[in-house]
Amino acid sequence: MDLFGLYEIAAGERRMVILNSFSTQSRPGGYIHKTISVPGDKSISHRAVMFSALADGTSEINGFLASGDCLSTIECFRKLGIKIARDGEYVRVEGKGLNGFIAPADILDVGNSGTTLRLITGILAGQNFNTHLTGDTSIQRRPMERVFAPLRQMGAKFSNDLNQMPKTAPFTIFGSDLTGVAYTLPVASAQVKSAILLASLYAEGKTVIVEPQPTRDHTEIMLNNFGANIVKIGNRIISHPVKKLTAQNITIPSDISSAAFFLAAGLIIPNSELTVTNVGINPTRTGIIDAFRAMGARLIYSNERIEAGEPVADITVCSSELSPITLEGDIIPRMIDEIPVFAVTAACAKGRSVIKDAAELKYKESDRISVMSKELRKLGASILETDDGMIIDGRVTLRGTTLQSHGDHRVAMSLTVASAIAEGVSVIEDTDCVNISFPTFFDIWKKIF
């Protein structure tokens, strides 16, 4: 049905109208009874390409997430002389070994991908050439000193074009001889940890990292599968030098961060039951599952298995009467990307939920504490923004309105979930940003009702 050049898709009492590539309109109503799949894990997709490039031989990757961020990783490694072929979710990488990269003729542009920027910095710090890196305006606001500091201790050298504090892109990496160090992370960060581990592949002597809280461990699992020698003892991660990595075939599970939006919808929309298949359930990533269960969610795993060292399962949720909880401490790093959609879920719980220790959210694609508080208040939610989180009083009736994604993919998708339970029509502007991590989000969203 054409509406002034627009098109409309109706499903029962719920309709999703795609206005253009920049905004989305949603009307509430209906329920969910579906089994769906979501694309491959973003974190693992990045690492699969990077580590395959570092390995000797040809690696094949299945289930690759063809999002804007992950495609930025492919383009950067092509500029470093790596042959990479892609057909949809299949990627073939002809690795050249740890020392097989060539100096790029052009600036490496990571686009919007913080993962690409931080991890590739660890790799390039130990090369025998210099590299200039940049990214989009969002990347140029995101701090890099947390990565530079430990790598400097290893012998890395950096030049910041804008001489800003905290230091940000664009910057130059001067390839240097590296030495292993012992480093305690001041703030739990999987990206900083991964940058150090990748630099350790080029360092003389062992490298020891101490984590204040556990963070996602995809780097340790996958690098060891490729032949690295990384050992975890308590909160200490020890990387011993190896001479080479060896090519592997990798199957990437579905992304729990992407699944979380649909799981939340299944929990808060009445009379619903939803299954998401083949989801990665690595314990360092399942904070959102633990949070949902603590709220009283009806949620089960089935078909549990191990694929390429990663635990995988199908996840089923049913509409649930949710209780408020407090999120703080060790669970925060395990669900940092899912806190925006958790805030939506908490707005539907029967009481006050509190999020603490999440100041890291200020340094994502947007200040997610401020942005989610502001946008959910537009819908009528009762939210108090704090320095490191939010205080959310649930069970307030939400009413549709015009919302802004602020160019943040996870905000756009979280607000879509919120619009599903709001009375009336909600319009979410600037929704094309979902292509960064989940290009098919709205296609799947339209199909579940």
C-alpha positions in Angstrom: 0.0 0.0 0.0 1.7 3.2 -1.1 1.3 6.3 1.0 2.8 9.3 -0.6 5.8 7.3 -1.8 6.0 5.4 1.5 5.1 1.7 2.1 3.2 0.0 4.8 3.4 -3.5 6.2 0.5 -4.6 8.4 0.6 -7.6 10.7 -2.5 -8.2 12.8 -3.2 -5.1 14.9 0.4 -3.9 14.8 1.8 -2.0 11.9 5.3 -0.9 11.1 5.6 1.9 8.5 9.1 2.6 7.1 9.0 6.3 6.3 12.4 6.4 4.6 15.9 5.3 5.4 16.1 7.9 8.3 12.9 7.3 10.4 10.6 4.6 11.6 7.0 4.7 12.7 5.4 2.1 15.0 1.9 1.6 16.3 1.2 -0.6 19.3 -1.1 -3.7 19.6 -1.0 -7.4 18.9 1.3 -10.0 20.4 4.2 -12.2 19.4 4.3 -16.0 18.7 7.4 -16.6 16.6 10.6 -18.4 16.2 13.3 -16.2 14.6 17.1 -16.1 14.0 19.3 -13.0 14.2 22.6 -12.3 12.5 26.0 -13.4 13.6 27.8 -12.0 16.7 29.4 -8.6 16.0 32.3 -9.0 18.5 33.2 -12.5 17.1 32.8 -11.4 13.5 35.4 -8.6 14.0 37.8 -11.0 15.7 37.4 -13.8 13.2 38.5 -11.5 10.3 41.4 -10.0 12.3 42.8 -13.2 13.7 42.4 -15.0 10.3 44.5 -12.2 8.8 47.2 -12.8 11.4 47.3 -16.5 10.8 49.3 -18.5 8.3 47.0 -20.0 5.6 43.4 -19.6 4.5 40.5 -19.3 7.0 36.8 -19.7 6.2 34.2 -17.9 8.2 30.5 -18.7 8.2 27.8 -16.6 9.9 29.7 -13.3 9.5 27.8 -10.2 10.4 27.8 -8.0 7.3 27.1 -4.8 9.2 28.8 -1.5 8.6 31.2 -1.9 11.5 32.3 -5.4 10.5 32.7 -4.4 6.9 35.0 -1.6 8.1 37.3 -4.2 9.6 37.4 -6.1 6.3 38.4 -2.9 4.4 41.1 -2.0 6.9 42.7 -5.4 6.6 42.5 -5.3 2.8 44.5 -2.1 2.9 47.1 -3.9 5.0 47.6 -6.4 2.1 45.2 -9.2 3.1 43.1 -10.9 0.4 39.5 -11.2 1.7 36.5 -12.5 -0.3 33.0 -12.2 1.0 29.7 -13.7 -0.2 26.9 -12.7 2.2 27.7 -14.3 5.5 30.6 -16.3 4.1 34.1 -14.8 4.3 37.4 -16.3 3.0 40.6 -14.7 4.5 44.1 -15.5 3.1 46.2 -14.9 6.1 49.8 -13.8 5.8 51.1 -14.5 9.3 52.0 -12.2 12.1 54.5 -10.3 10.1 52.9 -10.4 6.7 51.2 -7.0 6.6 52.2 -4.3 4.3 52.2 -0.5 5.0 48.9 0.9 3.9 49.0 3.4 1.0 46.0 5.2 2.5 44.6 6.2 5.9 42.8 3.4 7.6 39.3 4.6 8.2 37.3 2.5 10.8 34.1 4.3 10.1 31.9 4.1 13.3 33.6 1.0 14.6 35.2 1.4 18.0 36.1 -2.3 18.1 38.0 -2.0 14.9 39.9 1.0 16.1 40.9 -0.3 19.5 41.8 -3.9 18.5 43.7 -2.9 15.3 45.7 -0.4 17.4 47.1 -3.4 19.4 48.1 -5.2 16.2 49.7 -2.2 14.4 51.7 -1.1 17.5 54.1 -4.0 16.8 54.6 -3.6 13.1 57.7 -2.4 11.3 55.8 0.5 9.6 53.7 3.5 10.6 49.9 3.7 10.2 47.5 6.6 10.3 44.0 5.8 11.6 40.8 7.8 11.7 37.0 7.3 11.9 33.7 9.2 11.7 32.7 12.1 14.0 31.5 9.7 16.6 34.8 7.8 16.7 36.7 11.1 16.9 34.9 11.7 20.2 35.7 8.4 21.8 38.7 8.2 24.1 41.7 6.2 23.1 44.1 7.0 26.0 42.8 3.9 27.8 44.3 1.9 25.0 47.4 4.0 24.5 48.5 3.9 28.1 49.2 0.1 28.4 50.6 -0.1 24.9 53.0 2.8 25.7 54.2 0.7 28.6 55.0 -2.1 26.1 57.0 0.4 24.0 54.3 1.6 21.5 54.4 5.1 20.2 51.5 7.3 19.1 51.0 10.8 17.7 47.6 12.5 18.1 46.8 14.9 15.2 44.5 17.2 17.3 46.6 17.0 20.5 43.4 16.5 22.5 43.0 15.2 26.0 41.6 12.6 26.3 43.3 11.5 23.1 41.1 10.5 20.3 41.3 9.7 16.6 42.8 10.6 14.2 46.2 9.5 15.2 49.4 7.8 14.0 50.8 4.6 15.2 54.6 4.3 14.9 55.5 0.7 14.6 57.8 -0.3 17.5 59.6 -3.2 19.2 57.3 -4.3 22.1 58.0 -5.9 25.5 55.6 -7.8 27.6 54.3 -6.0 30.7 52.1 -6.6 33.7 49.1 -4.3 33.5 46.0 -3.9 35.7 43.0 -2.5 33.9 41.7 0.6 35.7 38.2 -0.1 34.2 36.9 -3.4 32.9 37.1 -3.3 29.1 37.1 -6.2 26.7 38.4 -3.9 23.9 41.3 -2.6 25.9 42.1 -6.2 27.1 42.0 -7.4 23.5 44.3 -4.6 22.2 46.9 -5.6 24.8 46.6 -9.3 24.0 47.0 -8.6 20.3 50.1 -6.4 21.0 51.4 -9.3 23.1 51.7 -11.4 20.0 54.6 -9.1 19.0 56.1 -8.6 22.4 59.2 -10.1 23.9 58.4 -12.0 27.1 55.0 -12.7 28.6 52.2 -10.2 29.1 50.0 -10.3 32.2 46.6 -8.5 32.4 44.6 -8.1 35.6 40.9 -7.5 35.2 38.8 -5.7 37.9 35.8 -7.6 36.7 35.4 -10.4 34.0 34.7 -9.1 30.5 33.8 -10.9 27.3 36.5 -13.5 26.5 36.0 -14.1 22.8 39.6 -12.9 22.1 41.2 -15.4 24.5 39.0 -18.3 23.2 39.5 -17.6 19.5 43.2 -16.7 19.7 43.9 -20.0 21.5 42.0 -21.8 18.8 44.4 -20.2 16.3 47.4 -21.4 18.3 48.1 -18.6 20.8 49.2 -19.4 24.4 46.8 -17.5 26.7 46.1 -18.7 30.2 43.6 -17.4 32.7 44.2 -17.8 36.4 41.6 -16.1 38.5 41.4 -12.5 37.3 44.9 -12.7 35.7 45.2 -13.3 31.9 48.7 -14.4 30.9 49.9 -14.4 27.2 53.0 -16.2 26.3 54.8 -15.5 23.0 54.1 -17.8 20.0 55.9 -18.0 16.6 52.8 -18.2 14.5 49.0 -18.6 14.4 47.4 -21.2 12.1 44.3 -20.7 9.9 41.0 -22.0 11.1 37.4 -22.5 9.9 35.0 -20.6 12.1 31.2 -20.7 12.6 29.9 -17.6 14.3 26.8 -17.9 16.5 24.0 -15.4 16.6 24.6 -12.2 18.5 23.1 -12.1 22.0 23.2 -8.3 21.9 20.9 -8.4 18.8 18.7 -11.2 20.3 18.2 -9.0 23.4 15.8 -6.6 21.7 13.5 -9.4 20.6 13.7 -11.2 24.0 12.8 -8.0 25.8 9.8 -7.5 23.4 8.7 -11.1 24.1 8.8 -10.5 27.9 6.9 -7.1 28.0 4.3 -7.5 25.2 1.3 -9.4 26.7 0.4 -12.9 25.5 3.7 -13.4 23.7 6.1 -16.3 23.2 9.3 -15.9 21.2 12.3 -18.2 20.5 15.6 -16.9 19.1 17.7 -19.8 17.7 21.5 -20.4 17.7 22.4 -17.6 20.1 25.8 -17.4 21.7 25.5 -17.8 25.4 29.1 -17.2 26.5 28.9 -16.5 30.3 30.9 -13.3 29.8 28.0 -12.0 27.6 24.9 -13.3 29.4 24.5 -10.5 31.9 21.2 -9.5 30.2 19.9 -13.1 30.6 20.8 -13.1 34.3 19.1 -9.7 34.7 15.9 -10.9 33.0 15.9 -14.0 35.2 16.4 -11.9 38.3 13.3 -9.9 37.3 11.3 -13.1 37.2 11.3 -13.6 33.4 10.0 -16.9 32.0 13.1 -17.8 30.0 14.6 -21.1 29.1 17.6 -22.5 27.1 17.2 -25.5 24.7 19.5 -27.3 22.2 22.6 -26.2 24.2 25.9 -27.1 22.5 29.5 -25.9 21.9 30.5 -24.5 18.5 34.1 -23.3 17.8 34.7 -23.1 21.6 31.6 -20.9 22.2 28.5 -22.1 24.0 25.3 -21.8 21.9 21.6 -22.4 22.6 18.1 -21.5 21.5 16.4 -19.0 23.9 12.7 -18.9 24.5 10.8 -16.2 26.5 7.2 -15.8 27.4 5.4 -12.7 28.6 6.2 -12.2 32.3 5.3 -10.2 35.3 8.6 -8.5 36.0 10.0 -7.3 39.3 12.5 -4.4 39.7 16.2 -5.1 40.4 19.4 -3.2 41.0 22.2 -3.7 38.4 25.7 -3.0 39.7 29.2 -4.5 39.9 30.4 -7.5 38.0 27.2 -7.9 35.9 27.7 -4.5 34.2 30.6 -5.4 31.9 28.7 -8.6 31.0 25.7 -6.6 29.6 27.1 -3.1 28.8 25.7 -3.1 25.3 22.3 -4.4 26.5 21.7 -1.7 29.2 19.6 0.5 26.8 17.1 -2.2 26.2 17.2 -3.3 29.8 16.1 0.3 30.7 13.1 -0.3 28.5 12.3 -3.5 30.2 12.7 -1.9 33.6 10.2 0.7 32.7 7.6 -2.1 32.4 8.5 -3.7 35.8 6.4 -3.2 38.9 8.7 -0.9 40.9 12.0 0.9 41.0 15.0 -0.5 39.2 18.5 1.0 39.6 21.5 0.9 37.3 24.9 1.7 38.9 28.6 1.4 37.8 27.7 2.0 34.2 29.6 5.2 33.5 31.2 3.5 30.5 27.9 4.1 28.7 28.8 7.8 28.3 31.6 6.8 25.9 29.6 4.8 23.3 28.2 6.0 20.0 26.2 8.4 22.2 26.1 9.2 25.9 23.6 6.3 26.4 22.8 7.2 30.0 21.7 10.7 29.0 20.1 9.8 25.7 18.0 6.8 26.9 16.9 8.8 30.0 15.8 11.7 27.8 14.1 9.7 25.1 12.2 7.3 27.4 11.0 10.4 29.4 9.5 11.7 26.2 7.4 8.5 26.2 6.3 9.2 29.7 8.7 6.9 31.6 9.9 7.9 35.0 13.7 8.0 34.9 16.3 9.8 36.9 19.7 10.1 35.2 22.7 9.6 37.5 26.5 9.9 37.1 26.9 6.2 36.5 23.4 4.9 35.5 19.7 5.5 36.0 16.9 5.1 38.5 13.7 3.8 36.7 10.3 3.7 38.2 8.3 1.1 36.3 4.7 0.6 35.4 4.1 4.1 34.0 1.9 4.2 31.0 4.0 5.1 27.9 2.5 7.2 25.1 3.7 7.5 21.6 5.7 10.5 20.5 8.6 11.5 18.2 11.9 10.1 19.3 15.5 10.6 18.3 18.1 7.8 18.0 21.0 10.4 18.3 22.7 8.3 15.6 23.1 5.4 18.0 22.1 2.0 16.7 21.4 0.4 20.1 19.3 3.5 21.1 17.3 3.2 17.9 16.5 -0.5 18.4 15.7 0.0 22.1 13.3 2.8 21.4 11.6 0.6 18.8 11.0 -2.0 21.6 9.6 0.8 23.8 7.3 2.0 21.1 5.7 -1.4 20.9 4.2 -1.0 24.4 3.4 2.7 24.1 -0.2 4.0 23.4 -0.5 5.6 20.0 2.1 6.2 17.3 5.8 6.7 17.9 8.2 8.0 15.2 11.9 7.2 15.7 14.1 9.5 13.6 17.5 8.6 12.2 17.0 4.8 12.2 19.5 4.1 9.4 22.2 3.9 12.1 21.0 0.3 12.9 23.1 -0.7 9.8 26.2 -0.3 12.1 25.4 -3.6 13.9 22.1 -5.1 12.7 21.1 -4.2 9.1 18.1 -6.6 9.1 16.6 -5.4 12.4 13.5 -3.8 11.0 13.0 -6.6 8.5 12.8 -9.1 11.4 10.8 -6.7 13.6 8.1 -6.4 11.0 7.9 -10.2 10.7 7.4 -11.1 14.4 3.9 -9.6 14.7 
